[in-house]
Amino acid sequence: MTGTVDLWQNPATPLTFDGISHMTAHRILESIDKSQRRTTALPEFRPGDSIKVWAKIREGEKTRLQAFEGVCIRRVAKGSRSTFTVRKISYGVGVERIFPDNSPNIDKVEVIARGRVHQSKLYYLRDLSGKAARIKERDGTYEVEAPVAVEGVPAADAPPKQTRKERNKDKKKSK
C-alpha cells in the first residue's frame, strides 16, 4: 500500500488527469455565467423608474407579446442571476412580477418615466395607494435635441422640448 494512495481515503488529494487542463470551480462557474448572459442589453433603469416590459407568452403552440407596465421597485445584480421587480395596480390589487435580466422570454424593456427616489428597494409602495404612491419625476428625463428650423421661426428660437409636467398642464388647460 506504500506505492499507491487510495483517493477515497484522502479527499484532499488533488485529482488531475492526463490531457485535461486543471480548471478551478470559480472559472467553471464564470464560463457558465458568461454563456447564460443576454446578447442584447437592457436599457438603463433603476428603482423608481416607470417601465414597460414586453414578455413573451406561450399559449399552446402560439407565442404572443404581453406588456407589463409598472414601477421598478427592486434591482438585484448577481451576474447571470440578476433580476428586477415591477409593481403595478391592476383592478385595485397590487401585482408584482419578478423578471430575470437574462430571460429569453423578455422581448424588450421600455423606460417610460424616470423617478426620483432615495432608496434602492421601494417596498414601502406596497402599503401606499392612490396619490400617496406617486413618485416624483427625475430631472434630465428627456434628451435635448438640436433645434429644428420651423417656417417663420428661426432655428435658434425653436421651442424647447416639454417635460411631462408641462404637457400635463397643457392638457388640463385645453379641457
ChimeraX attribute file (.defattr): number of C-alpha atoms within 10 A of each C-alpha:
attribute: neighborCount
match mode: 1-to-1
recipient: residues
	/A:1	5
	/A:2	4
	/A:3	5
	/A:4	6
	/A:5	10
	/A:6	10
	/A:7	11
	/A:8	8
	/A:9	8
	/A:10	9
	/A:11	9
	/A:12	8
	/A:13	11
	/A:14	9
	/A:15	8
	/A:16	10
	/A:17	8
	/A:18	6
	/A:19	6
	/A:20	7
	/A:21	8
	/A:22	11
	/A:23	9
	/A:24	8
	/A:25	8
	/A:26	8
	/A:27	10
	/A:28	10
	/A:29	11
	/A:30	13
	/A:31	10
	/A:32	11
	/A:33	14
	/A:34	11
	/A:35	11
	/A:36	15
	/A:37	17
	/A:38	13
	/A:39	9
	/A:40	9
	/A:41	11
	/A:42	14
	/A:43	10
	/A:44	9
	/A:45	19
	/A:46	21
	/A:47	23
	/A:48	27
	/A:49	24
	/A:50	23
	/A:51	23
	/A:52	20
	/A:53	19
	/A:54	18
	/A:55	19
	/A:56	16
	/A:57	13
	/A:58	11
	/A:59	8
	/A:60	6
	/A:61	5
	/A:62	7
	/A:63	10
	/A:64	10
	/A:65	15
	/A:66	14
	/A:67	15
	/A:68	17
	/A:69	19
	/A:70	22
	/A:71	28
	/A:72	27
	/A:73	24
	/A:74	19
	/A:75	20
	/A:76	14
	/A:77	10
	/A:78	10
	/A:79	14
	/A:80	18
	/A:81	14
	/A:82	15
	/A:83	17
	/A:84	18
	/A:85	19
	/A:86	24
	/A:87	23
	/A:88	19
	/A:89	15
	/A:90	9
	/A:91	7
	/A:92	9
	/A:93	9
	/A:94	13
	/A:95	13
	/A:96	17
	/A:97	13
	/A:98	13
	/A:99	17
	/A:100	17
	/A:101	22
	/A:102	19
	/A:103	16
	/A:104	13
	/A:105	15
	/A:106	18
	/A:107	15
	/A:108	16
	/A:109	19
	/A:110	16
	/A:111	18
	/A:112	15
	/A:113	20
	/A:114	23
	/A:115	21
	/A:116	15
	/A:117	16
	/A:118	9
	/A:119	12
	/A:120	13
	/A:121	17
	/A:122	17
	/A:123	12
	/A:124	10
	/A:125	16
	/A:126	15
	/A:127	9
	/A:128	11
	/A:129	13
	/A:130	8
	/A:131	7
	/A:132	9
	/A:133	12
	/A:134	13
	/A:135	17
	/A:136	13
	/A:137	18
	/A:138	14
	/A:139	10
	/A:140	9
	/A:141	14
	/A:142	13
	/A:143	7
	/A:144	9
	/A:145	8
	/A:146	10
	/A:147	14
	/A:148	13
	/A:149	12
	/A:150	11
	/A:151	7
	/A:152	6
	/A:153	11
	/A:154	11
	/A:155	13
	/A:156	10
	/A:157	11
	/A:158	13
	/A:159	11
	/A:160	10
	/A:161	13
	/A:162	11
	/A:163	13
	/A:164	13
	/A:165	10
	/A:166	11
	/A:167	12
	/A:168	11
	/A:169	10
	/A:170	12
	/A:171	10
	/A:172	9
	/A:173	8
	/A:174	6
	/A:175	5
